[in-house]
């Protein structure tokens, strides 16, 4: 596919945008993923020790005073907020046009196609490469680091899968209780941290992987219903920022809103009440910017750029660490010096590294972007006259499929692609998983979601 083809299709899609579409949501989706990518490129620092051993560090660990930047750069809450908005609109649309027996499996397939297809390709390519490298006896140095790190962004895919899976139930609670449903999830997150930090209850903190992120997701439902207007964004931004600041200043929470090596407590893994407050302030902030930015999105050239970026955003996200580590690998092969992080030489090299990573990411996107294209058949289906026998078990099958995918990609994000033939494991909740098992779970789950969705459509 040529650049002209891509531009033409983006222009066609932009021209066909209905007046009712919320363009600002599309911008937030692209901007949040782009900010995460840029943050990873900026924070990572690969160096070689005196013994020649390759090490990867974190700029924010070397310069702790810069951790305050994560209060602007940690924007995953915005992506999950946007996800809640989109999921609410999609599910309601399908519910109006699809039978009750079919709607869940059709919804899962429709929402997950553009997420799982590029993810499965990414897993397949890296899995095959890791297997070939291990059989060839290659390893050590930056390669081992790469096989471990490139899978880490898959944690985001796993959390997003959970949000899609729980959308029907949580949307039902939202439609019944409104702000009360959000309040219940936020209150549950508070309770978890009280049990964790005040009472020392073990393992309870992992519940906040659900409560914190689903609370942010629930705000997207509220936005879809027009309940984040007038003074509410000011309250969210102000209360969230003040809450996060107070919790960090007087509580057991670290300053950084991303995980730091060696920290006893991370705001990210598992999420904390401080991260929920951070999410609230970000949601409030982006809502306050909506009106002026939305006016700019009416400009054809600006909107075409957003449409084009949306068509490749997930592919770029999946492959951006591959590109970054590829750049470092090229530097090592060419004997380019890798200065220590936060030194003058390191900062001088930053523009070159980011530019090279952007070019390599663009090449990888060109190679794999076709898997992110939406399916020819749209998610909007004609209403069915009644549930068919083939769709009787489509809902449970789809639920099992998305569960397998969820645990598969989370497991793979933890264990990585290294040691495929050595039985290397990672602890996922209470079960040790290997990379081959995680890959098998992901593939089986994806096939179940696809088959169930087709049977119901």
Protein Blocks (a to p, Z undefined) as FASTA:
>chain_A
ZZklmmmmmmmmmmmpcfklcfklmmmmmmmmmmmmmmmmmmpccdddfkopacdddfkl
mmmmlmmmmmmmmmmlmmmmmmmmmmmmmmmmmmmmpcfklmmmmmmmmmmmmmmmmmmm
mmmmmmmmmmmmmmnopaehjllmmmmmmmmmmmmmmmmmmmmmmmmmmmmmmmmnmmmm
mmmmmmmmmmmmmmmmmnopghklmmmmmmmmmmmmmmmmmmmnopaghjlmmmmmmmmm
mmmmmmmmmmcbdfblcdcehiabdfklccdfklmmmmmmmmmmmmmmmmmmmmmmmpmk
lmmmmmmmmmmmmmmmmmmmmmmmmmmmmmmmnopacddehiaklmmmmmmmmmmmmmmm
mmmmmmmmmmmpccfbdfbdcddfbdcfklmmmmmmmmmmmmmmmmmmmmmmmnomnhkl
nopacdehjaccdfklmmmmmmmmmmmmmmmmmmmZZ
